[in-house]
Amino acid sequence: VAPRDAMDGGTVAAAGEAEHVAVDVVLGAHPLALHGPTERGEAIALWGSGSKAVSFMTTLDFDDEISAVVDVNPHRHGKFMPGTGHEILPPSELIHVQPEIVIAMNAIYLDEIRDDLRAMGLDPELTAV
C-alpha cells in the first residue's frame, strides 16, 4: 500500500499487499504506523467493524490509537467492538471526528469509501488492511 502522496487520488491496495501492511505496521516501518499520527494528535478511524477490525485492533494493540470505528451496516450502530469497547458509529459521524487517516478493513471498498468521505467534505489519507 502506498501513501496518498505517492498515488494521485488516494491509496489503492492490491489484494496480496494486505498482509504486508499488517506486518509493516507492527514493525513500525509502514508510513501509517499508528503511534506517530496519534502522538501528533491526528484522529484515525477504522471503516468496518467485523472480525478483521476486532483482530486488527486487539492483536496489534491499536485500541488506544483508534478514534472511531464506523460501519455502513445500521444494525451495528450503537453496538460496541469486542475487546476494545469502541462504539460502532455510522460513517456520517466522521464529520465530527475529522480523521486524518481512515483504515478500511476491506480494500475492495476503497473507491466507495473515498466517494463517501468526499461527499462529507472529508479528504483523509485512506488505506486498507
NORNORPE-V940389 format. One record per residue. N is the residue number from 1. RES is the residue in one small letter. PHI is phi in radians with two decimals (none if undefined). PSI is psi in whole degrees, -180 to 180 (* if undefined). Layout:
n = [N/N]
res = [RES/RES]
phi = [PHI/PHI]
psi = [PSI/PSI]
This chain:
n = [1/2/3/4/5/6/7/8/9/10/11/12/13/14/15/16/17/18/19/20/21/22/23/24/25/26/27/28/29/30/31/32/33/34/35/36/37/38/39/40/41/42/43/44/45/46/47/48/49/50/51/52/53/54/55/56/57/58/59/60/61/62/63/64/65/66/67/68/69/70/71/72/73/74/75/76/77/78/79/80/81/82/83/84/85/86/87/88/89/90/91/92/93/94/95/96/97/98/99/100/101/102/103/104/105/106/107/108/109/110/111/112/113/114/115/116/117/118/119/120/121/122/123/124/125/126/127/128/129]
res = [v/a/p/r/d/a/m/d/g/g/t/v/a/a/a/g/e/a/e/h/v/a/v/d/v/v/l/g/a/h/p/l/a/l/h/g/p/t/e/r/g/e/a/i/a/l/w/g/s/g/s/k/a/v/s/f/m/t/t/l/d/f/d/d/e/i/s/a/v/v/d/v/n/p/h/r/h/g/k/f/m/p/g/t/g/h/e/i/l/p/p/s/e/l/i/h/v/q/p/e/i/v/i/a/m/n/a/i/y/l/d/e/i/r/d/d/l/r/a/m/g/l/d/p/e/l/t/a/v]
phi = [none/-1.76/-1.15/-0.95/-1.15/-1.56/-2.43/-1.17/1.53/2.10/-1.85/-2.22/-1.85/-1.33/-0.95/-1.31/-1.44/-1.02/-1.10/-1.18/-1.05/-1.05/-1.12/-1.13/-1.11/-1.05/-1.40/1.35/-1.58/-1.32/-1.04/-1.80/-0.90/-1.34/-1.25/-1.07/-1.03/-1.24/-1.13/-1.53/1.43/-1.43/-1.47/-2.13/-2.10/-1.75/-1.89/2.17/-2.22/-1.37/-1.08/-1.13/-1.16/-1.07/-1.09/-1.02/-1.28/-1.49/-1.16/-1.60/0.97/-1.83/-1.09/-1.29/-1.41/-1.57/-1.44/-2.73/-2.13/-2.10/-2.62/-1.36/-1.32/-1.12/-1.27/-1.63/-1.06/1.48/-1.52/-2.22/-1.27/-1.08/1.52/-2.14/1.42/-1.12/-1.27/-1.54/-1.94/-1.24/-0.95/-1.05/-1.22/-1.12/-1.01/-1.42/-1.35/0.91/-1.22/-1.48/-2.35/-2.14/-1.92/-1.44/-1.46/-2.51/-1.09/-1.06/-1.70/-0.99/-1.11/-1.12/-1.12/-1.01/-1.09/-1.11/-1.11/-1.12/-1.10/-1.57/1.39/-1.91/-2.44/-1.31/-1.15/-2.16/-2.52/-2.37/-1.99]
psi = [132/146/160/-42/-12/-13/134/130/8/-172/135/126/135/152/-40/-13/-16/-39/-38/-35/-50/-43/-45/-38/-44/-41/-9/12/-20/144/-19/23/129/-19/-37/-53/-40/-32/-28/3/15/138/138/131/145/137/103/137/19/-166/-32/-39/-42/-47/-43/-47/-40/-42/-41/1/49/15/-35/-26/-18/122/-32/149/125/156/144/-17/112/-20/-15/-19/136/-7/177/148/129/139/-26/-27/6/132/139/122/158/151/-29/-22/-15/-21/-38/-30/-36/59/143/-24/135/127/113/140/-6/116/-22/-29/10/-45/-44/-44/-44/-44/-43/-42/-45/-37/-25/1/21/145/57/166/134/129/175/156/*]
